[in-house]
């Protein structure tokens, strides 16, 4: 396994220069290869790649569940890493439908998608899911912020976590890319048998439409973000039955869609 960060010399300026060191997050190309076909090459943090490959397959609709995956291995190619996944017969048609054709930078969620139909796909409708207290979104974000070793070391990483109303933050994944972090979390939830509908997904970023799509594809019911949502993200969350909460900072947040999952009498 490769290190997630490394120390590098730097000249620090604070009313004059001084020599010092800086912990920098590692960034490597990761090829996501399914049945011998490279579907995407993403710039990512080189950790939790089994979760990444699994989660990407789930959030992109390549597989329906873990039973569709027959094998998985991570191969270090020197210049980058390959996550090789083998699928059950019949999955090839879904591969063709989501074929991507370019390298995705860390901020990219829809890179390589070559049609409007692929970009704005039909999403499954969210199940009923758990009900949360009015303070739960703030509690979830606070727990996520306090549990990010890569971000603490480098100040250059996003995190995605799963918060349970009775157990607190039970799973967390970090990556230099916010979409990668959510894919890694999706894979971790599937591989550990945690039901996304039993709590809330919480992420340290803005809420764009691709994050809503990924959340809906794994059966999540609540998605909480630290920053603002886009108008399209709100529209797609409403249509998919997903509770979308943005700007969760301190004790405040904005509740955009499906407020019935927040157990409060004063919501109008």
C-alpha positions as CSV (number, residue, x, y, z in Angstrom):
1,X,0.0,0.0,0.0
2,X,1.3,3.4,-0.9
3,X,1.6,6.2,1.6
4,X,-1.2,8.8,1.6
5,X,1.1,11.7,2.2
6,X,4.8,12.5,2.4
7,X,7.0,15.3,3.8
8,X,8.7,17.8,1.5
9,X,10.9,20.8,2.2
10,X,9.4,24.3,1.9
11,X,10.4,27.8,2.6
12,X,7.7,29.4,4.9
13,X,7.1,33.1,4.9
14,X,5.9,34.8,8.1
15,X,7.5,38.3,8.2
16,X,10.5,36.7,6.7
17,X,11.5,33.3,5.3
18,X,12.4,30.2,7.3
19,X,13.2,26.6,6.3
20,X,10.7,24.0,7.1
21,X,8.7,21.0,5.9
22,X,5.3,20.4,4.6
23,X,3.1,17.3,4.5
24,X,1.7,16.9,1.0
25,X,-1.1,14.6,-0.1
26,X,-0.1,12.0,-2.6
27,X,-2.0,12.2,-5.9
28,X,-1.8,9.3,-8.4
29,X,-3.6,8.2,-11.5
30,X,-5.9,5.2,-10.7
31,X,-7.3,3.2,-13.6
32,X,-10.7,1.7,-13.0
33,X,-10.7,-1.5,-15.1
34,X,-13.8,-3.7,-15.4
35,X,-13.6,-7.0,-17.3
36,X,-10.4,-5.8,-19.0
37,X,-11.9,-2.5,-20.1
38,X,-10.6,0.8,-18.6
39,X,-13.7,2.7,-17.8
40,X,-12.0,5.7,-16.2
41,X,-8.7,7.0,-15.0
42,X,-9.1,9.2,-12.0
43,X,-6.6,11.3,-10.1
44,X,-7.0,10.0,-6.5
45,X,-5.5,9.3,-3.2
46,X,-3.8,5.8,-3.2
47,X,-5.8,4.4,-0.3
48,X,-9.0,2.3,0.1
49,X,-8.9,1.4,-3.6
50,X,-10.9,-1.8,-3.2
51,X,-13.7,0.4,-1.8
52,X,-13.2,2.9,-4.6
53,X,-13.5,0.4,-7.4
54,X,-16.5,-1.2,-5.7
55,X,-18.2,2.1,-5.0
56,X,-17.6,3.5,-8.4
57,X,-19.3,0.4,-9.9
58,X,-22.3,0.8,-7.6
59,X,-22.7,4.6,-8.0
60,X,-22.3,4.4,-11.8
61,X,-24.8,1.6,-12.1
62,X,-22.3,-1.0,-13.5
63,X,-23.4,-3.5,-10.8
64,X,-26.5,-3.8,-8.7
65,X,-24.9,-5.3,-5.6
66,X,-21.7,-7.1,-4.5
67,X,-23.0,-10.4,-6.0
68,X,-22.2,-8.9,-9.4
69,X,-18.5,-8.7,-8.6
70,X,-16.5,-11.9,-8.9
71,X,-13.0,-10.6,-8.4
72,X,-11.0,-7.5,-7.5
73,X,-7.3,-6.8,-7.3
74,X,-5.1,-3.7,-7.1
75,X,-2.0,-3.7,-9.3
76,X,0.8,-1.2,-8.9
77,X,2.1,-0.2,-12.3
78,X,4.7,2.2,-11.1
79,X,3.4,5.4,-12.8
80,X,0.0,4.6,-11.4
81,X,-2.4,2.0,-10.0
82,X,-4.9,-0.2,-11.6
83,X,-8.1,-1.4,-9.8
84,X,-9.1,-4.5,-11.8
85,X,-12.6,-5.8,-11.3
86,X,-14.3,-8.8,-12.8
87,X,-18.1,-9.0,-13.1
88,X,-20.7,-11.6,-13.6
89,X,-21.8,-12.4,-17.2
90,X,-24.3,-9.9,-18.5
91,X,-22.7,-6.9,-16.9
92,X,-20.9,-5.9,-20.1
93,X,-24.0,-4.2,-21.5
94,X,-24.0,-1.8,-18.5
95,X,-20.3,-1.2,-19.0
96,X,-21.0,0.0,-22.6
97,X,-23.7,2.3,-21.3
98,X,-21.4,4.1,-19.0
99,X,-18.2,4.1,-21.0
100,X,-15.9,7.0,-20.2
101,X,-13.1,8.2,-22.4
102,X,-10.8,10.5,-20.6
103,X,-8.8,11.1,-17.5
104,X,-10.8,12.7,-14.7
105,X,-9.1,15.4,-12.6
106,X,-9.8,15.5,-8.9
107,X,-12.7,17.9,-9.2
108,X,-14.5,16.0,-12.0
109,X,-17.6,14.0,-11.4
110,X,-18.9,13.5,-15.0
111,X,-15.7,13.5,-17.0
112,X,-15.9,11.4,-20.1
113,X,-19.6,11.1,-20.2
114,X,-20.4,11.7,-23.9
115,X,-24.2,12.3,-23.9
116,X,-26.8,14.3,-22.1
117,X,-28.8,11.2,-21.4
118,X,-25.8,9.8,-19.5
119,X,-25.2,13.0,-17.6
120,X,-28.9,13.3,-16.4
121,X,-29.8,9.7,-15.9
122,X,-33.0,8.4,-14.4
123,X,-32.4,7.7,-10.7
124,X,-34.1,5.2,-8.4
125,X,-36.5,6.6,-5.9
126,X,-35.1,6.7,-2.3
127,X,-36.7,4.4,0.3
128,X,-38.4,5.8,3.4
129,X,-35.2,5.7,5.5
130,X,-34.4,6.8,9.0
131,X,-35.7,9.9,10.7
132,X,-33.2,12.3,12.1
133,X,-33.4,14.9,14.9
134,X,-33.1,18.6,14.0
135,X,-29.6,18.6,15.5
136,X,-28.4,15.5,13.6
137,X,-27.0,17.3,10.5
138,X,-24.8,19.5,12.6
139,X,-23.7,16.6,14.8
140,X,-22.9,14.5,11.7
141,X,-20.7,17.3,10.2
142,X,-19.0,18.0,13.5
143,X,-18.1,14.3,13.8
144,X,-16.8,14.1,10.2
145,X,-14.7,17.2,10.7
146,X,-13.1,15.7,13.8
147,X,-12.1,12.4,12.1
148,X,-10.0,13.2,9.1
149,X,-6.3,12.2,9.4
150,X,-5.4,12.9,5.8
151,X,-7.0,16.4,6.0
152,X,-5.4,17.1,9.3
153,X,-1.9,16.2,8.0
154,X,-2.2,17.9,4.6
155,X,-5.1,20.3,4.5
156,X,-5.8,19.0,1.0
157,X,-8.4,16.3,1.3
158,X,-12.2,15.8,1.2
159,X,-14.0,13.3,3.4
160,X,-17.3,11.4,3.0
161,X,-18.8,9.7,6.0
162,X,-21.8,7.7,7.1
163,X,-23.6,8.9,10.2
164,X,-26.1,6.7,12.1
165,X,-28.6,8.4,14.4
166,X,-27.9,5.9,17.3
167,X,-24.2,5.0,16.6
168,X,-22.8,8.3,15.3
169,X,-20.1,8.3,12.6
170,X,-19.5,4.7,11.8
171,X,-17.6,4.9,8.5
172,X,-15.4,7.5,6.8
173,X,-13.3,7.7,3.7
174,X,-10.9,10.4,2.5
175,X,-9.5,11.4,-0.9
176,X,-8.2,14.5,-2.7
177,X,-11.3,14.3,-4.8
178,X,-14.8,14.7,-3.3
179,X,-16.4,12.3,-5.8
180,X,-13.7,9.7,-5.1
181,X,-14.3,10.1,-1.4
182,X,-18.0,9.4,-1.9
183,X,-17.3,6.4,-4.1
184,X,-14.9,5.0,-1.5
185,X,-17.6,5.4,1.1
186,X,-20.2,3.7,-1.1
187,X,-17.9,0.8,-1.5
188,X,-17.1,0.6,2.2
189,X,-20.8,0.6,3.1
190,X,-21.5,-2.2,0.7
191,X,-18.5,-4.3,1.7
192,X,-19.4,-4.0,5.4
193,X,-23.1,-4.5,5.0
194,X,-24.2,-1.1,6.2
195,X,-27.5,0.1,4.9
196,X,-27.2,3.7,3.5
197,X,-30.9,4.3,4.3
198,X,-30.4,3.7,8.0
199,X,-28.6,7.1,8.4
200,X,-27.1,10.0,6.5
201,X,-24.2,10.5,4.0
202,X,-22.2,13.6,5.0
203,X,-19.5,15.1,2.8
204,X,-17.1,18.1,3.1
205,X,-17.9,19.8,-0.1
206,X,-20.5,21.6,-2.2
207,X,-23.4,19.4,-3.4
208,X,-23.4,19.1,-7.1
209,X,-25.8,16.9,-9.2
210,X,-23.3,14.0,-9.6
211,X,-23.0,13.6,-5.8
212,X,-26.8,13.4,-5.7
213,X,-26.8,10.8,-8.4
214,X,-24.2,8.7,-6.6
215,X,-26.1,8.9,-3.3
216,X,-29.4,7.9,-5.0
217,X,-27.8,5.0,-6.8
218,X,-26.8,3.3,-3.5
219,X,-30.2,3.8,-1.8
220,X,-29.2,6.7,0.5
221,X,-32.0,8.8,1.8
222,X,-30.2,11.8,3.3
223,X,-27.2,13.7,1.9
224,X,-25.5,16.4,4.0
225,X,-22.8,18.8,2.6
226,X,-20.6,21.4,4.2
227,X,-21.1,23.9,1.3
228,X,-23.9,25.1,-1.0
229,X,-26.0,23.0,-3.3
230,X,-26.5,23.7,-7.0
231,X,-30.0,24.3,-8.3
232,X,-29.8,21.1,-10.4
233,X,-28.7,19.1,-7.4
234,X,-31.8,20.3,-5.5
235,X,-34.1,19.5,-8.5
236,X,-32.7,16.0,-8.9
237,X,-32.8,15.3,-5.2
238,X,-36.5,16.3,-5.1
239,X,-37.3,14.0,-8.0
240,X,-35.4,11.1,-6.4
241,X,-36.9,11.4,-3.0
242,X,-33.6,12.3,-1.4
243,X,-33.4,14.7,1.6
244,X,-30.7,17.3,0.7
245,X,-29.1,19.4,3.3
246,X,-26.4,22.0,2.5
247,X,-24.2,24.6,4.3
248,X,-24.0,22.4,7.4
249,X,-21.6,24.5,9.5
250,X,-21.7,25.0,13.2
251,X,-25.3,24.6,14.4
252,X,-26.9,25.9,11.1
253,X,-27.8,24.3,7.8
254,X,-30.2,24.6,4.9
255,X,-32.8,21.9,4.3
256,X,-33.8,21.8,0.7
257,X,-35.9,18.7,-0.1
258,X,-38.0,16.1,1.6
259,X,-38.1,17.6,5.1
260,X,-40.2,14.8,6.5
261,X,-37.1,12.8,7.4
262,X,-36.2,15.6,9.9
263,X,-38.2,15.0,13.1
264,X,-39.2,18.6,13.8
265,X,-42.6,20.2,14.4
266,X,-41.6,23.7,13.3
267,X,-40.7,22.9,9.7
268,X,-43.0,24.9,7.4
